[in-house]
Structure formats: C-alpha cells, structure tokens
Amino acid sequence: MTKLGSKSKALIIDAMSGLSGRAARHQAELLADRFGVSIQTIYHHTKDVRPTRARRSDDGAHRAELSDET
C-alpha cells in the first residue's frame, strides 16, 4: 500500500471537501489514479470533509400497536 504524505493528504482533502454523489466518485477516481492509491483510501482520508447523508423522514423508533383483545 502506498503511503500518502501530509502534502498529498492536504491536496486530497482540499479537492474532496464538500463533494458528494457522482462528483465525489469522479474526483476520488481521479485522485486515486494520480496518487496511486485505492478509491477507498481517498474516501477514508476525506470522511470528515464530505457531507453526511440526509436523515430519513421516517427515521426513529418504529412500533406496532398490538391489541390485547383475542
């Protein structure tokens, strides 16, 4: 596995900040090819600067109402 230097990491973080979806994938492919690492390595180093997924509207506890009648 190729080790990334601090300058390389800074360039990658700067290039990936704020990107998501197809734009992030495309940029990650370009950076991975340029620095000789995997796309997952790019994603790993830029996790903190990319936006998180939107929360689902139905997120939360889901319960079924059970009747005591038999």
Secondary structure by P-SEA (a helix, b strand, c coil): cccccaaaaaaaaaaacccccaaaaaaaaaaaaaacccaaaaaaaaccccccccccccccbbbbbbbccc
